[in-house]
Amino acid sequence: MATNPSIHESWKEALKAEFAHPYMEELKAFLVEEKKNYTIFPQGSNIFNAFNSTPFENVKVVILGQDPYHGAGQAHGLSFSVQQGIPLPPSLQNIFKELVSDIGCEYPKSGDLSHWAREGVLLLNTLLTVRSGEPFSHKERGWERFTDQVIRTLSEQREHIVFIGAPAGKKAALIDESKHLILKAPHPSPLSSYRGFFGSKPFSHTNRYLKLNGILPIQWCLSTGF
């Protein structure tokens, strides 16, 4: 993996058995070869950005995306997030529209969701890398197995986490719904947002559940740059 990506110690401990599996070495070798021939996003130091931004014990919410943005300057290791100054992709625009509608935030000026990560929102893509301009180009190389284990480990070792996103429905078998909440809704892309994402109120539902379980709610709209 390029630029020696590192992962927070809390996650290294929680996932140590997974990192010992041979497929992780195969995935690493694949990424090293890919970088010789293609531009890969995000850059190596950001591959595990979601984990470094939200330590294992801090996770209150998981927002599940698919694979990273494949345009230059967009992906930085947090699902749906783009770096400061980058135009908002359509899916993120729709997330922000729902944010405004649901809890009355001002429409965000920046698409950098790092503040959500610091609040305890694990912004997790199913795949953690992608070739420039080629969505899903790193499918079935090992990332799905790794991120499935992330979800499974959170389900087993933690309580009262809210899992949000279209992939959350597909991952339901990995999550113990007796002690966690799954908010299933269509993907916020322009193709599917009107099929149930708009009006799903994920932000207010999440905070209501957290409060009911004695957990400090997420400050979705009070942050620098918003």
C-alpha positions as CSV (number, residue, x, y, z in Angstrom):
1,M,0.0,0.0,0.0
2,A,1.4,3.3,-1.0
3,T,2.8,5.9,1.4
4,N,2.9,3.5,4.3
5,P,-0.7,3.8,5.4
6,S,-1.1,3.4,9.1
7,I,-4.2,2.6,11.2
8,H,-5.1,3.8,14.7
9,E,-3.9,1.6,17.5
10,S,-7.5,0.9,18.7
11,W,-8.4,-0.5,15.3
12,K,-5.1,-2.4,15.0
13,E,-6.0,-4.2,18.2
14,A,-9.7,-4.8,17.4
15,L,-8.8,-6.1,13.9
16,K,-5.5,-7.8,14.6
17,A,-6.8,-11.3,13.6
18,E,-8.0,-9.9,10.3
19,F,-4.7,-8.2,9.5
20,A,-3.0,-11.6,10.1
21,H,-5.0,-13.2,7.3
22,P,-3.1,-14.0,4.0
23,Y,-5.6,-12.1,1.9
24,M,-4.4,-8.8,3.5
25,E,-0.9,-9.4,2.2
26,E,-2.4,-10.2,-1.2
27,L,-4.4,-7.0,-1.1
28,K,-1.2,-5.0,-0.2
29,A,0.7,-6.6,-3.1
30,F,-2.2,-5.8,-5.5
31,L,-2.2,-2.2,-4.5
32,V,1.6,-1.9,-4.8
33,E,1.3,-3.2,-8.4
34,E,-1.7,-1.0,-9.2
35,K,0.2,2.1,-8.2
36,K,3.0,1.2,-10.7
37,N,0.6,1.4,-13.6
38,Y,-2.4,3.6,-12.4
39,T,-3.3,6.6,-10.3
40,I,-5.0,5.3,-7.1
41,F,-7.3,7.2,-4.8
42,P,-7.2,8.1,-2.0
43,Q,-3.4,8.6,-1.5
44,G,-1.8,6.0,0.7
45,S,-1.7,8.0,3.9
46,N,-5.5,8.5,3.6
47,I,-6.6,4.8,3.0
48,F,-7.4,4.3,6.6
49,N,-8.4,7.9,7.3
50,A,-11.9,6.9,8.6
51,F,-10.3,4.7,11.2
52,N,-7.7,7.2,12.2
53,S,-10.3,10.0,12.5
54,T,-12.7,7.8,14.6
55,P,-11.1,5.4,17.1
56,F,-12.8,2.1,17.7
57,E,-14.2,3.1,21.2
58,N,-15.5,6.5,19.9
59,V,-17.8,5.0,17.1
60,K,-21.4,6.0,17.7
61,V,-22.6,5.9,14.0
62,V,-21.4,4.2,10.8
63,I,-22.3,5.8,7.5
64,L,-21.7,3.2,4.8
65,G,-20.7,4.2,1.3
66,Q,-19.6,2.1,-1.7
67,D,-16.2,2.9,-3.1
68,P,-14.1,6.1,-3.0
69,Y,-14.7,9.0,-5.4
70,H,-12.6,8.4,-8.5
71,G,-11.9,12.0,-9.5
72,A,-8.7,13.9,-8.8
73,G,-8.6,15.6,-5.4
74,Q,-11.9,14.2,-4.2
75,A,-11.4,11.0,-2.1
76,H,-9.6,11.4,1.2
77,G,-10.6,8.2,3.0
78,L,-14.0,9.2,4.4
79,S,-17.2,8.0,2.8
80,F,-19.1,10.7,0.8
81,S,-16.6,13.4,2.0
82,V,-14.5,15.6,-0.3
83,Q,-11.6,17.8,0.6
84,Q,-11.9,21.5,1.3
85,G,-12.4,23.5,-1.9
86,I,-13.6,20.5,-4.0
87,P,-17.0,20.9,-5.7
88,L,-19.7,18.8,-4.0
89,P,-20.5,15.6,-5.8
90,P,-24.2,15.0,-6.5
91,S,-24.6,12.3,-3.7
92,L,-23.1,14.7,-1.1
93,Q,-25.4,17.5,-2.3
94,N,-28.4,15.3,-1.7
95,I,-27.1,14.3,1.8
96,F,-26.8,18.0,2.6
97,K,-30.3,18.7,1.3
98,E,-31.7,16.0,3.6
99,L,-29.6,17.4,6.5
100,V,-31.2,20.9,6.0
101,S,-34.7,19.4,5.7
102,D,-34.3,17.0,8.6
103,I,-32.8,19.1,11.4
104,G,-32.6,22.6,10.0
105,C,-28.9,23.0,9.5
106,E,-27.6,25.7,7.2
107,Y,-26.6,24.2,3.8
108,P,-22.8,23.4,4.3
109,K,-20.2,25.4,2.4
110,S,-17.6,22.6,2.5
111,G,-17.9,18.9,1.7
112,D,-15.2,17.9,4.2
113,L,-16.9,15.7,6.7
114,S,-14.0,15.4,9.0
115,H,-15.9,17.0,11.8
116,W,-18.5,14.3,11.7
117,A,-15.7,11.7,12.0
118,R,-14.5,13.6,15.1
119,E,-18.1,13.4,16.5
120,G,-18.0,9.6,16.4
121,V,-19.3,9.0,12.9
122,L,-17.3,6.3,11.1
123,L,-17.4,7.2,7.4
124,L,-16.8,3.8,6.0
125,N,-16.7,2.8,2.3
126,T,-17.2,-0.9,1.4
127,L,-14.0,-0.6,-0.8
128,L,-11.2,1.6,0.5
129,T,-9.3,2.3,-2.8
130,V,-10.1,2.9,-6.5
131,R,-8.4,3.5,-9.8
132,S,-8.7,7.1,-11.1
133,G,-11.7,7.3,-13.4
134,E,-12.7,3.7,-12.9
135,P,-15.4,3.2,-10.3
136,F,-15.4,-0.3,-8.6
137,S,-12.1,-1.1,-10.2
138,H,-10.8,-2.6,-6.8
139,K,-13.9,-4.7,-6.3
140,E,-13.4,-8.3,-5.1
141,R,-9.7,-7.8,-4.2
142,G,-10.2,-8.2,-0.4
143,W,-11.6,-4.8,0.8
144,E,-15.2,-6.2,1.1
145,R,-14.0,-9.0,3.4
146,F,-12.0,-6.5,5.5
147,T,-14.9,-4.0,5.8
148,D,-17.4,-6.8,6.5
149,Q,-15.2,-7.7,9.5
150,V,-15.1,-4.1,10.6
151,I,-18.9,-4.1,10.8
152,R,-19.0,-7.5,12.4
153,T,-16.5,-6.5,15.1
154,L,-18.3,-3.3,15.9
155,S,-21.6,-5.3,16.2
156,E,-20.0,-7.9,18.5
157,Q,-17.9,-5.7,20.7
158,R,-19.9,-2.5,21.0
159,E,-23.5,-1.5,21.8
160,H,-26.0,1.0,20.5
161,I,-24.3,2.0,17.2
162,V,-26.4,3.4,14.4
163,F,-25.6,2.0,10.9
164,I,-26.8,4.2,8.0
165,G,-26.8,3.8,4.3
166,A,-27.9,1.7,1.4
167,P,-25.1,-0.9,2.0
168,A,-26.2,-1.1,5.7
169,G,-29.3,-3.0,4.5
170,K,-27.1,-5.4,2.6
171,K,-24.9,-5.9,5.6
172,A,-27.7,-6.5,8.0
173,A,-26.7,-10.1,8.5
174,L,-23.5,-8.9,10.1
175,I,-25.2,-6.6,12.6
176,D,-27.0,-7.7,15.8
177,E,-30.2,-5.7,15.6
178,S,-31.0,-6.5,19.2
179,K,-28.3,-4.0,20.3
180,H,-27.8,-1.8,17.3
181,L,-30.0,0.3,15.0
182,I,-29.9,-0.1,11.2
183,L,-31.4,2.8,9.1
184,K,-31.9,1.4,5.6
185,A,-32.5,3.9,2.8
186,P,-31.7,4.1,-0.9
187,H,-28.3,5.6,-1.9
188,P,-28.4,9.4,-2.1
189,S,-27.2,9.5,-5.7
190,P,-29.4,11.4,-8.2
191,L,-30.6,8.0,-9.6
192,S,-32.1,6.8,-6.3
193,S,-32.5,9.7,-3.9
194,Y,-36.1,10.2,-4.7
195,R,-36.9,6.5,-4.1
196,G,-36.8,7.0,-0.3
197,F,-33.6,8.8,0.7
198,F,-35.3,12.2,0.8
199,G,-37.5,12.3,3.8
200,S,-35.8,9.4,5.5
201,K,-34.6,11.7,8.3
202,P,-31.5,9.7,9.2
203,F,-29.9,12.6,11.3
204,S,-32.8,13.1,13.6
205,H,-33.5,9.3,13.9
206,T,-29.9,8.7,14.8
207,N,-29.8,11.4,17.5
208,R,-33.1,10.2,19.0
209,Y,-31.8,6.6,19.3
210,L,-28.5,7.8,20.8
211,K,-30.3,9.9,23.4
212,L,-32.7,7.1,24.3
213,N,-29.6,5.0,25.1
214,G,-27.8,7.6,27.1
215,I,-25.3,8.6,24.4
216,L,-24.4,12.1,23.6
217,P,-26.0,12.9,20.2
218,I,-24.1,14.0,17.1
219,Q,-23.6,17.7,16.4
220,W,-24.4,17.4,12.7
221,C,-24.2,21.0,11.8
222,L,-22.1,23.0,14.3
223,S,-18.6,23.0,13.0
224,T,-16.0,25.2,11.4
225,G,-16.7,25.8,7.8
226,F,-20.4,25.0,8.1
